[in-house]
Amino acid sequence: MLKLGVLDQVHISEGQTAGEALQEASRLIQETEKLGYSRFWVSEHHATRALAFSSPEVLIAHLAAATSTIRVGSGGIMLPHYSAYKVAENFKLLEALHPGRIDVGLGRAPGGMPIATRALQTDKFVDVNKYPQQVLDLAGFLRDKQPSGHPFEGLLTSPAIPSVPPIWMLGSSGESARMAAQLGSAYAFAQFFGTPGGEESMQYYQTHFQPSKLLGDRPQAMIATLVICADTDEEANALATSSDLFFLRLTTGQELLNLPSVQTAYDYPYTEADYLRIKQTRQTRVIGSPERVKEQLIELSRSYNVDEILINSPIHDYKARVHSYKLLSEMFDLKQT
């Protein structure tokens, strides 16, 4: 049975404040927990007016405290910006507060413009080529077991707890798949980025996975995709115009102030080049009625050989967003509480 989770970037919808968007995220995780979704991840982006937060670990603490069963995690922590030791301290604390419910999703992308990266890395030399070693260091700190000869061998990471949150490596390329396979971590592929060769990257990970202390003997993988579901194809396509315009602005370097309303999207003065770009982007989206969406998600799960998909649904209207998740829960017969 295909499992579904949630990836929420907490867009600030047109007409909203950041505080209101965060309140909606709290309500959304409670709704999706009731609907039977497996996990709820939040991302890391910096210096973006259209998103309501930049610190996933802080938001995870809030969301986990508002729920009781759903797994909560990062999609992901941009590890090169930070000390692996400090990230381990943060996530061990989260795990202590919410045992068995925390995921550590990691990425190496900057998560923002170069000026934000410089601010995050002030007075710090960062070599992204050391990212794999950072992942191993983080795993050691989470377990309080660094290898013999490690410069921080024997260092305690507080709090001392019996459980360890799992590490997921995130990516959208063959390189990330190779690193995840070599390190033996779980792997989440960002299908909605639209990077070519996604199926081949996932196949490489699953074929070349090396057993490790991070995960054990068997690979574990999932994908994240953008889904907009409504009662009819026509309604779903109308709701999707908000994200069409949002990502058009993103890819053409325009300032992102919010997730636009459907009306704003309809009124936008598109060029022929804009329409072509939107058409190309839509090829990586899953949009439509429940039956159409279910069929496409099952096909994606087969082509990527995964049994779990994270659903990202940037819909301007909150009620329509919840309804989209509800329709999916019903179509896949998720265990509701």
N, C-alpha and C positions, 0 to 999 in steps of 0.2 A: 504494500500500500504506500502510495506517495505521501510523504509528510510535507507540510507547508509551514514556513516560518515567515517572519516579517522583517524587512529592512526599512527603517524609518530615518530619513534625513532631516525631519522636522522642518519642512519648508514653512516660511511665513507667508501665508496666503494674502493676497491683495485685500487691504482693509483690516488686517490683523496687526497686533503687536507681537513682539517676540514672546512676551509672557503668556499671551493667549495661545500661541502656537505650542508652547511647552505644556500648558494645561491640556490641550487637545492630545498631545502625545501620551500624557498620563491616562487619559480616558481611553485612548486607542489601545494601549497595552492591556488594560483591564478588559476591554471588549474582546480582543483577539485571544486572550487567555481563556475566556468563557467559551469562545468558538472552537477551541481545540488546537490552536496554532502551537508549534513546537518550541519556537524561540523568537526573541525580539531583539534585533541588533540595531545599534545606532552608530553613525559614521563620525569621522573627524574631518572637518573643513575649517579653514581659518580666513578671517577678514572678509566674510561674505555676508552682505546685508540680508540676503534672501533666506538664510538659514538661521535657526534660533539659538544655536550653541556651537561651541568649539571643543568642549572637554567631555568626551564620551564617558570617561570613568565617573565624573560627577553626576551626569545624567543617569548612568546605570544604577548608581546608588539610590537615586530617587525613584526610578521606575521599579526596581526590584522591591523596594519597600512598599510600593503600592500594589504588589501582586504576591502570589503565594506558590505558584507551581511552574509557570512558564520560565524557560531559561532566558537570561538577559546577558547581552554581550556587546562587544565592540566590533564594528565593521568598517574600519578597524583603528587601532592605535598606530600612528605613523612612527614606528620605533626609532628610526635614525635621529629624530629630534631629541630623544630622551635617553636617560640612563636606564639600562635594563633593570638595575637594582631597584630604582624608584618605581618603575612600572610593576615589578613583582610585589613590592610593598603594597601598592594600591590594590592590586587584584587579589592578593592574599587577604587583605582586609575585607574586600567585597565578598570573597568566598567564605570568610569566617561569619559574616553577617547573614549570608544567604547560601548555606552549604548545598552543593550539588546543583546550583542554578546559574553559575557564572561561566561565560565563555571569554577567552582572550583571543580576539581576532587581530592579526598584525598585518601592517602594510609598510612598504618602503617609499611610497609616493610622498611628495611634499604636502599635499592636501591644501594647497593655496598658492598664491603668487610668490615670486622670488623675494619680495620685500618682507612678506610674512615669514618665510623660511629664514631669512637673515635675522629677524627679530627673535625667532624661536631658538636660533643657534648662536646668539651673541656670545662672543668669547669662547666658543666651542669649535674644535676642529671635528668635522664630520666626514667620514669616508663611507659612502653607501655600499662600497664593496665589502665592508665589515658587517653588513646586515645579517648574513647567515650566522656569524659568530655571536651577534647580539641575541639572536633567537635562541641559540644554545645556552648563552649566559642566562637569559631570562628563564629558560626551563630549569637550569640548575638552581637559580635563586628561588624559584617557586617550590622546589623540592628540598632546599637546603642541602644539596648534594652536588657540589662542583667537582670536576675530575681532579685527580691527584696532580699537583703542580700548578693548578689554576691560581692566578694572583689573589683571588678572593676565596680560596679554599677554606672551609670552616666558618665562613661568615653567616650569621643568622639573619634571616629575613623575617621580621615580625609582621603579623603574629604567627606563632608556631601553631599550625593546625594540621589535622590528619588528612584532609582532602586537598586535591590540587585541581584548579580549573584547567580545562583542556586548552591547548594552543591550536589555533587555526591560522594558517598562512593564507593571505588573500592575494589575488592577482587577476590580471586580464591578459596574460601573455604566456608564451612558452617558457620564458625565463623563470617566472614565478612557479610554474609547474615543476620545472627541473629542481629548483631549490626545495620545494615541499617534498618531492620524492626523495631527494638525497638526504634531507634532514629527518624524514619519517614523520612529518606532521600531518594533521588533517588539512584539507585544502578546499577553499571556497573560490569559485571562479565568477567574476563579474560579467556575466553574459550580456547584461544590458548596456555595457560600454560599446558593444558592437565590434570588438576587435576580431579580425579574421583569424581562423584557425583555432577557435575555442574547443571544438570537439577533439582535435588532434592534441591540444595541450592537456586536456583531461585524460585522454587515453595514455599519453606519455606518463602522467603522474601515476595512474593506476597500474600501469605495466612495470614501471621502474621503482615503485615504492620500496624503500628500505625499512625493514622493521626497526623500531627504536623505542627508547624509553618515553618518548613524547606521546606515542599513540599505541604502541604494541605491534602486533603482527599483521594487521589488516589495514589497508587504506580506508579513509573516510572522506567523502567529498560531497559537495553540494554546489549549486549555482544560485546566483541572484539575478532576477529578471524583473523588468517593469511590466506590471499588469494593471489594466483598467477594465473592470467588469461591470456591466449594468444589465438591466432586464432585457434590453435589445441592443443589437449592433449599432443602431443609429444613436442611441443615447450614449453608449460607450465611446463612440467616435467623437461625439460632441464634448464629452468630459475630457477626452485626450487632447483637445486643442490647447488646454492650459499648459500641459507639459511639452507639447510641440513648440509653443512659443518660448517657454522657459529654456529648453535645450537649444533652440535656434539662437537665442541671445547668448547663451553660454559658448557655443561653438563659433560665433562670429565676433566674440570679444566685446560684447555690449555689457554695460553694467546691469547686474541682476539685483533688483530692488525687492522682488517678491515673486510668489507663484501667481501668475495672472489669472483673473477670472475667465470663464468661458466667453463672456461678453467682450472683455478686453482682447482676447485672442481672436475673436471674430472680426473686431474692428481694426486689427493691426494691418498696416499697408504692406503686405507681402509682395516681394518681387518673384519673378519666375525662378530665379536661383534659390530663393527661400523655399518655394514649394518643392523644388527638386531635393533640397537638403532634408526637408521634413519627410518626404516620401522615402528617402534612403534610411533615415533614422527609424522610421516606423517598421522597417523590416526586422529590427531587433526587439520590437515590442510585442506584447500579447494583449490585444484589445478586442472586446466584443461581448456577446451574450455569454451566459454561463456555459452553454454547450460548446460554443466555439472556443472559449478560453480553456476549458477542460481538455479538449482535444489537442490544442497547441501545447499545453503544459505537459501532457503525457508524451507527446512527440519529443519535446525538449528533454524530458527525463530519459527517454530512450536513446536519443542521439548523444547525450553526455554521459549516459550510464550512471545516473545518480538516482537516489531515492528520496532526496529532500531538495526543496526549492525555497529560497527566500523571496518573498513578494514585496516589491517596492511599488507603492501606488500613490503617486503625487497627484491627488485630485483636490481641486480648490475647495469644494464644498465638503465639510466634514461628514455630514450625514451620508452623502453619496460615497465617500471613502469607506465608511463603516459598512455600508450596504454592499460595496464591492467585495470586501473581506467576508461578509456573511454569505454571499452567493457562492463564493469559492468553498467556504467551509461546508456548505450544503452539498455542493456538487461532488466533493471528495469525501463526504461523510466523515469529517474530522470528529473526533470524540469531543462532544460538547459537555460543558459542566454547568 
